[in-house]
Amino acid sequence: VTPSSPPVSYVRLNSTSNILIDDERLRDYLHRLFDICYQINGMYFAHDTDLYYLKLNDNNYLLTTYLQKILFENFNTLPSFRLRIVLRHFCRLFVENYSSSINTDKEIIDELFLKFLNAFLPYIQQRLTTMWNNLLTTTMNYQQGQCSDEVIEECVCVLITRDFIDIIRYFIFKTISGQTNSSSINMNKKKNKINLARNNSESMCEETNGDLDQIDEWDEQTTNNNISNKLLNNSHEKLDYSDLFMYMMKMARQNSSLALHLFSNIIRILFECLTFPDAYCINRFLPIILPITKFYTDVIDKQVNISSLIDIKFLFQCLLKSLDTHNENESVNTNLISLIGHIYELWHNQYGQQLDSVLHETIPQINVELLNTYKARLLTNNDMNNNNNNNNTKKSPQQPITERERRDTFKNLLNPILLSPMSSRTRALNSTNPFNI
């Protein structure tokens, strides 16, 4: 056995010539078995959620052993096309079907799962960032007719990105299986999927398996919950957060180091994914990023050392970069500009200097007079609100900034980005992306 081919490679010795021969058929067969094992594991966690709480002995949960010694052991050796199989057919089901149980081990298992997510999500995000950066670099030298390898790699990157985004949404929101009104229907669907997968085990490693694909079901759920591609500006109530996500927020408010770092990782991932050229990221994250960021801001404002948790400048840079990346999509631009305006208002009091620094670095020719006028308007509104809260005497309220005013102001401020030739760097990638929607 040699470690040369991930995750395992077998060689055999030719008895006549003493030459090592790579038995690729055996290796491919072992890889296929490896992938099938992940898929079977995903189905079993979906079929029997008691596995999340199973103990191997008094001090050792299956979840701990499984995650530490099995799941992550081969991640670094998996090529991207096989990592996609693991994400889609195991990790998605593994996260989707986790639910907090009402027993004495509830908080222990919740914390174990948060530890898993705190390691898993940043790792996949880093791999995706590297893959997209490599694709963008390759596209700079792209020539007509030289597309086979690049397009295949790009397709795999897009598929991994979309599965990863769905995993994050399964963590943040209650999934279909958690909807009380349709639990029996979904259970029958799940059983049918499991039985069908067992009956078709020979084709389990197919890249596209319509019966195991839950994207359409997830989209039905978000439609029912009135989550659209428009920004949910003041809508904490409209989002049905999962019990595990609510537990993470509760622990973050209690200064749990694990919860704070996981929450920070989630926010960083949400912002950074907006910069990926695939429009799926924008369509899925734009409706949720503002309310979740408001939750996060409320938590970190009470922390002493915020810089150890999150880089505010980096997050704001991601927003401006995403505007440059998706500048040809007018409807996306409108929502992105609105989001940038809301985030600027949300963070202006605490982090205004950092935000202004990013704006001046990104847009040297920015309309300083317009920006200062807008900041003065924000300051006046804040002072008026504070005075009204502290005094019994009521003054005539300052007219709040409307959505149209906010969007028009930032559209004028950010117009150089929309007109910048820098955006042409991503056009070649977007034009050859068969998955852009």
C-alpha positions as CSV (number, residue, x, y, z in Angstrom):
1,V,0.0,0.0,0.0
2,T,1.3,3.4,-0.9
3,P,0.0,6.9,0.1
4,S,0.5,8.3,-3.4
5,S,-3.1,8.2,-4.5
6,P,-5.9,9.5,-2.3
7,P,-7.2,7.9,-0.2
8,V,-5.6,4.6,-1.0
9,S,-3.6,3.1,-3.9
10,Y,-2.6,-0.4,-4.5
11,V,0.3,-1.6,-6.6
12,R,1.3,-5.0,-7.6
13,L,4.6,-6.5,-8.6
14,N,5.2,-7.9,-12.1
15,S,6.9,-11.2,-11.4
16,T,8.9,-11.2,-14.7
17,S,10.1,-7.6,-14.8
18,N,10.0,-6.6,-11.2
19,I,8.1,-3.4,-12.2
20,L,5.5,-1.9,-10.0
21,I,2.2,-1.7,-11.8
22,D,-0.5,0.7,-10.6
23,D,-3.7,-1.3,-10.6
24,E,-6.1,1.5,-11.4
25,R,-9.1,-0.7,-11.7
26,L,-8.7,-1.9,-8.2
27,R,-8.0,1.5,-6.9
28,D,-11.1,2.9,-8.6
29,Y,-13.2,0.1,-7.2
30,L,-11.9,0.9,-3.6
31,H,-12.6,4.6,-4.1
32,R,-16.2,3.7,-5.2
33,L,-16.6,1.5,-2.1
34,F,-15.3,4.4,0.0
35,D,-17.8,6.8,-1.5
36,I,-20.7,4.3,-1.0
37,C,-19.8,3.9,2.6
38,Y,-20.2,7.7,3.1
39,Q,-23.6,7.5,1.4
40,I,-24.8,4.6,3.5
41,N,-23.7,6.5,6.7
42,G,-25.7,9.5,5.5
43,M,-28.8,7.4,5.0
44,Y,-28.5,5.7,8.4
45,F,-28.2,9.1,10.2
46,A,-31.3,10.2,8.3
47,H,-33.2,7.0,9.1
48,D,-32.3,6.7,12.8
49,T,-31.6,10.0,14.5
50,D,-30.8,8.1,17.8
51,L,-27.4,7.5,16.3
52,Y,-26.5,11.1,17.2
53,Y,-26.9,10.2,20.9
54,L,-25.5,6.6,20.9
55,K,-22.7,5.9,23.4
56,L,-19.9,3.5,22.8
57,N,-19.2,3.4,26.5
58,D,-19.8,5.6,29.5
59,N,-17.4,8.3,28.5
60,N,-17.4,8.1,24.7
61,Y,-20.2,9.0,22.3
62,L,-20.3,7.6,18.8
63,L,-20.5,11.2,17.5
64,T,-17.2,12.1,19.1
65,T,-15.4,9.0,17.7
66,Y,-17.0,9.2,14.3
67,L,-16.3,12.9,13.7
68,Q,-12.7,12.9,15.1
69,K,-11.4,9.6,13.7
70,I,-13.5,8.8,10.7
71,L,-15.1,11.8,9.0
72,F,-12.2,14.2,8.8
73,E,-9.4,11.6,8.5
74,N,-9.4,11.6,4.7
75,F,-10.7,15.0,3.8
76,N,-7.3,16.4,3.0
77,T,-6.6,13.6,0.5
78,L,-10.0,13.8,-1.3
79,P,-9.9,15.3,-4.8
80,S,-12.7,17.8,-5.4
81,F,-14.9,15.6,-7.4
82,R,-15.0,13.0,-4.6
83,L,-15.3,15.6,-1.9
84,R,-18.5,16.6,-3.6
85,I,-19.9,13.1,-3.2
86,V,-19.1,13.2,0.5
87,L,-20.7,16.6,1.0
88,R,-23.8,15.8,-0.9
89,H,-24.6,12.3,0.2
90,F,-23.3,12.4,3.8
91,C,-22.7,15.9,5.2
92,R,-26.0,17.4,3.9
93,L,-28.0,14.5,5.4
94,F,-25.9,14.5,8.6
95,V,-26.6,18.2,9.2
96,E,-30.1,18.3,7.9
97,N,-31.4,15.5,10.1
98,Y,-29.8,16.6,13.4
99,S,-32.3,17.7,15.9
100,S,-31.9,18.5,19.6
101,S,-33.4,15.7,21.7
102,I,-35.1,16.2,25.0
103,N,-32.9,14.2,27.3
104,T,-30.1,14.5,29.8
105,D,-27.4,14.5,27.0
106,K,-29.0,17.3,25.0
107,E,-26.5,20.1,25.8
108,I,-23.5,17.7,25.5
109,I,-24.5,16.5,22.0
110,D,-25.4,20.1,20.9
111,E,-21.9,21.2,21.9
112,L,-20.3,18.2,20.2
113,F,-22.2,19.2,17.0
114,L,-21.2,22.8,17.3
115,K,-17.5,21.7,17.6
116,F,-18.0,19.7,14.4
117,L,-19.4,22.6,12.5
118,N,-16.7,25.0,13.9
119,A,-14.1,22.7,12.3
120,F,-16.0,21.6,9.2
121,L,-17.5,24.8,7.8
122,P,-14.3,26.9,7.8
123,Y,-12.3,24.0,6.3
124,I,-14.8,23.6,3.3
125,Q,-14.9,27.4,2.9
126,Q,-11.2,27.6,2.7
127,R,-11.1,24.8,0.0
128,L,-13.8,26.6,-2.0
129,T,-12.0,29.9,-1.8
130,T,-8.9,28.3,-3.1
131,M,-10.8,26.5,-5.9
132,W,-12.5,29.7,-7.0
133,N,-9.3,31.7,-6.9
134,N,-7.5,29.1,-9.0
135,L,-10.4,29.1,-11.5
136,L,-10.3,32.9,-11.7
137,T,-6.6,32.9,-12.3
138,T,-6.9,30.2,-15.0
139,T,-9.7,32.2,-16.7
140,M,-7.4,35.2,-17.1
141,N,-5.4,33.0,-19.6
142,Y,-8.4,31.3,-21.0
143,Q,-8.5,30.8,-24.7
144,Q,-11.3,29.6,-27.0
145,G,-11.1,25.8,-27.4
146,Q,-9.0,25.2,-24.4
147,C,-11.9,24.5,-22.1
148,S,-12.3,20.8,-21.2
149,D,-10.4,20.5,-17.9
150,E,-11.2,24.1,-16.8
151,V,-15.0,23.6,-17.4
152,I,-15.0,20.3,-15.6
153,E,-13.2,21.7,-12.6
154,E,-15.5,24.7,-12.7
155,C,-18.6,22.5,-12.7
156,V,-17.4,20.6,-9.7
157,C,-16.5,23.8,-7.9
158,V,-20.0,25.1,-8.5
159,L,-21.7,21.9,-7.3
160,I,-19.6,21.8,-4.1
161,T,-20.4,25.4,-3.5
162,R,-24.1,24.8,-3.8
163,D,-24.1,21.8,-1.6
164,F,-22.0,23.7,1.0
165,I,-24.5,26.6,0.9
166,D,-27.4,24.1,1.5
167,I,-25.5,22.6,4.5
168,I,-25.2,26.1,6.0
169,R,-28.9,26.7,5.5
170,Y,-29.8,23.4,7.0
171,F,-27.9,24.4,10.1
172,I,-29.4,27.9,10.4
173,F,-33.0,27.1,9.6
174,K,-35.5,24.3,10.4
175,T,-35.6,21.8,7.6
176,I,-38.5,20.1,6.0
177,S,-38.3,17.2,8.4
178,G,-38.8,19.7,11.2
179,Q,-42.1,21.1,9.8
180,T,-44.9,19.8,12.0
181,N,-47.6,20.0,9.4
182,S,-45.9,17.8,6.9
183,S,-43.8,15.5,9.1
184,S,-45.6,12.3,8.0
185,I,-45.3,13.2,4.4
186,N,-41.6,13.9,4.7
187,M,-41.0,10.7,6.6
188,N,-42.6,8.7,3.8
189,K,-40.5,10.6,1.3
190,K,-37.4,9.9,3.3
191,K,-38.2,6.2,3.6
192,N,-38.9,6.0,-0.2
193,K,-35.5,7.6,-0.8
194,I,-33.7,5.2,1.5
195,N,-35.4,2.1,-0.1
196,L,-34.8,3.4,-3.6
197,A,-31.1,4.0,-2.8
198,R,-30.8,0.5,-1.4
199,N,-32.4,-1.0,-4.5
200,N,-30.1,0.9,-6.7
201,S,-26.9,0.5,-4.8
202,E,-24.9,-0.1,-7.9
203,S,-25.4,3.4,-9.0
204,M,-25.0,5.1,-5.7
205,C,-22.0,7.1,-6.8
206,E,-23.8,8.8,-9.6
207,E,-23.0,12.5,-9.5
208,T,-26.7,13.4,-10.1
209,N,-29.3,11.3,-8.4
210,G,-32.7,13.0,-8.7
211,D,-34.2,11.0,-5.9
212,L,-31.6,12.0,-3.4
213,D,-31.6,15.7,-4.5
214,Q,-33.4,17.8,-2.0
215,I,-32.8,21.2,-3.5
216,D,-36.3,21.4,-4.9
217,E,-37.8,20.5,-1.6
218,W,-35.7,23.1,0.2
219,D,-36.8,25.7,-2.3
220,E,-40.4,24.8,-1.6
221,Q,-39.8,25.3,2.0
222,T,-38.3,28.7,1.6
223,T,-41.2,29.7,-0.6
224,N,-43.6,28.6,2.1
225,N,-41.7,30.7,4.6
226,N,-41.9,33.8,2.4
227,I,-38.1,33.9,1.9
228,S,-37.6,35.6,-1.4
229,N,-34.6,37.1,-3.2
230,K,-35.5,40.5,-1.7
231,L,-33.8,41.7,1.5
232,L,-35.6,40.9,4.7
233,N,-34.7,44.2,6.3
234,N,-36.7,43.9,9.6
235,S,-37.7,40.3,9.6
236,H,-36.4,38.3,12.6
237,E,-39.9,36.8,12.9
238,K,-40.1,35.6,9.3
239,L,-37.1,33.2,9.6
240,D,-37.7,29.9,11.4
241,Y,-34.3,29.3,12.9
242,S,-33.2,25.8,13.9
243,D,-33.0,24.7,17.5
244,L,-29.2,24.2,17.2
245,F,-28.7,27.7,15.7
246,M,-30.8,29.2,18.5
247,Y,-28.7,27.2,21.1
248,M,-25.5,28.6,19.5
249,M,-26.9,32.2,19.8
250,K,-27.9,31.6,23.4
251,M,-24.4,30.3,24.3
252,A,-22.8,33.2,22.4
253,R,-24.7,35.7,24.5
254,Q,-23.3,33.8,27.5
255,N,-19.8,34.4,26.2
256,S,-19.2,30.8,25.2
257,S,-15.9,30.8,23.3
258,L,-17.0,27.9,21.0
259,A,-20.3,29.6,20.1
260,L,-18.7,33.0,19.5
261,H,-16.1,31.6,17.2
262,L,-18.7,29.5,15.3
263,F,-21.0,32.4,15.0
264,S,-18.1,34.5,13.7
265,N,-17.2,31.8,11.2
266,I,-20.8,31.7,9.9
267,I,-20.9,35.4,9.4
268,R,-17.5,35.4,7.6
269,I,-18.7,32.5,5.3
270,L,-22.0,34.3,4.5
271,F,-20.1,37.5,3.4
272,E,-17.3,35.7,1.6
273,C,-19.7,33.4,-0.4
274,L,-21.2,36.6,-1.9
275,T,-18.0,37.1,-3.7
276,F,-18.1,33.7,-5.5
277,P,-19.1,34.1,-9.2
278,D,-22.0,31.6,-8.9
279,A,-25.3,33.5,-8.6
280,Y,-26.7,30.7,-6.4
281,C,-24.7,32.1,-3.5
282,I,-26.3,35.5,-3.9
283,N,-29.8,34.2,-4.4
284,R,-29.6,32.0,-1.2
285,F,-27.7,34.3,1.1
286,L,-29.0,37.8,0.3
287,P,-32.4,37.2,2.0
288,I,-30.8,36.0,5.2
289,I,-27.6,37.9,5.7
290,L,-28.9,41.1,7.2
291,P,-31.1,39.7,10.0
292,I,-28.4,37.2,11.0
293,T,-25.8,40.0,11.0
294,K,-28.1,42.1,13.3
295,F,-28.1,39.2,15.7
296,Y,-24.3,38.9,15.5
297,T,-23.8,42.6,15.9
298,D,-25.9,42.6,19.0
299,V,-23.7,39.8,20.5
300,I,-20.3,41.2,19.6
301,D,-21.1,44.8,20.7
302,K,-20.9,43.4,24.2
303,Q,-17.4,41.9,23.7
304,V,-14.2,43.7,24.7
305,N,-11.8,42.4,22.1
306,I,-13.9,42.2,18.9
307,S,-10.8,42.0,16.6
308,S,-10.1,38.5,17.9
309,L,-13.5,37.3,16.6
310,I,-14.1,39.1,13.3
311,D,-12.5,41.5,10.8
312,I,-15.1,44.1,10.1
313,K,-13.0,45.6,7.3
314,F,-12.8,42.2,5.5
315,L,-16.6,41.7,5.7
316,F,-17.2,45.1,4.2
317,Q,-14.6,44.5,1.5
318,C,-16.5,41.3,0.6
319,L,-19.6,43.3,0.0
320,L,-17.8,45.7,-2.3
321,K,-16.1,42.8,-4.1
322,S,-19.4,41.0,-4.6
323,L,-20.8,44.1,-6.2
324,D,-17.9,44.1,-8.6
325,T,-18.2,40.3,-9.2
326,H,-22.0,40.4,-10.0
327,N,-22.1,43.9,-11.6
328,E,-23.8,42.6,-14.8
329,N,-26.8,41.4,-12.9
330,E,-29.0,44.4,-12.4
331,S,-31.5,42.9,-9.9
332,V,-28.7,41.5,-7.8
333,N,-26.9,44.8,-7.8
334,T,-30.0,46.6,-6.5
335,N,-30.2,44.2,-3.6
336,L,-26.5,44.3,-2.9
337,I,-26.4,48.1,-2.9
338,S,-29.3,48.1,-0.5
339,L,-27.5,45.5,1.7
340,I,-24.3,47.6,1.7
341,G,-26.4,50.6,2.9
342,H,-28.0,48.7,5.7
343,I,-24.7,47.2,6.9
344,Y,-23.1,50.6,6.8
345,E,-25.9,52.0,9.0
346,L,-25.8,49.0,11.3
347,W,-22.0,49.3,11.9
348,H,-21.5,53.1,11.4
349,N,-21.5,54.1,15.1
350,Q,-19.1,51.4,16.3
351,Y,-16.9,50.8,13.2
352,G,-17.4,53.9,11.0
353,Q,-13.7,54.6,10.7
354,Q,-13.0,51.1,9.3
355,L,-15.9,51.3,6.9
356,D,-14.9,54.7,5.6
357,S,-11.3,53.4,5.2
358,V,-12.6,50.5,3.0
359,L,-14.6,52.8,0.9
360,H,-11.7,55.2,0.3
361,E,-9.3,52.4,-0.5
362,T,-11.7,50.7,-2.9
363,I,-13.0,53.9,-4.5
364,P,-10.3,56.6,-4.4
365,Q,-12.6,59.0,-6.4
366,I,-15.6,58.5,-4.1
367,N,-17.9,61.5,-3.7
368,V,-16.7,62.6,-0.3
369,E,-19.3,65.4,0.0
370,L,-22.2,63.0,-0.5
371,L,-20.7,60.5,2.0
372,N,-20.2,63.2,4.6
373,T,-23.8,64.4,4.1
374,Y,-25.1,60.9,4.5
375,K,-23.0,60.4,7.7
376,A,-24.3,63.7,9.1
377,R,-27.9,62.5,8.5
378,L,-27.1,59.2,10.3
379,L,-25.6,61.1,13.2
380,T,-28.5,63.5,13.5
381,N,-31.0,60.6,13.5
382,N,-29.0,58.8,16.2
383,D,-28.7,61.9,18.4
384,M,-32.4,62.6,18.0
385,N,-33.3,59.0,19.0
386,N,-31.0,59.1,22.0
387,N,-32.4,62.4,23.2
388,N,-36.0,61.2,22.8
389,N,-35.1,58.1,24.8
390,N,-33.4,60.0,27.6
391,N,-35.8,62.9,27.9
392,N,-39.5,63.0,28.4
393,T,-39.9,66.0,26.2
394,K,-40.6,65.0,22.6
395,K,-39.1,66.9,19.7
396,S,-40.2,66.7,16.2
397,P,-38.8,63.4,14.9
398,Q,-36.2,63.5,12.2
399,Q,-37.5,61.9,9.0
400,P,-35.9,58.4,8.8
401,I,-33.9,57.4,5.8
402,T,-36.1,55.6,3.4
403,E,-35.1,52.5,1.4
404,R,-35.1,54.5,-1.8
405,E,-32.9,57.3,-0.3
406,R,-30.5,54.7,1.1
407,R,-30.2,52.8,-2.2
408,D,-29.9,55.9,-4.4
409,T,-27.2,57.3,-2.1
410,F,-25.0,54.2,-2.1
411,K,-25.6,53.7,-5.8
412,N,-24.1,57.1,-6.4
413,L,-21.2,56.4,-4.0
414,L,-20.5,53.0,-5.5
415,N,-21.1,53.9,-9.1
416,P,-17.3,53.7,-9.9
417,I,-17.3,50.0,-9.0
418,L,-20.2,49.4,-11.4
419,L,-18.4,51.1,-14.2
420,S,-15.0,49.8,-13.4
421,P,-13.2,47.6,-15.9
422,M,-12.1,45.4,-13.0
423,S,-15.4,43.7,-13.4
424,S,-14.4,42.3,-16.8
425,R,-12.0,39.9,-15.1
426,T,-14.9,37.7,-14.0
427,R,-16.9,38.0,-17.2
428,A,-15.1,35.1,-19.0
429,L,-15.8,32.8,-16.0
430,N,-19.4,33.8,-15.8
431,S,-20.0,33.4,-19.5
432,T,-18.7,29.8,-19.5
433,N,-20.4,28.8,-16.3
434,P,-23.3,26.5,-17.3
435,F,-24.8,26.7,-13.8
436,N,-25.2,30.5,-13.5
437,I,-28.8,31.4,-13.0
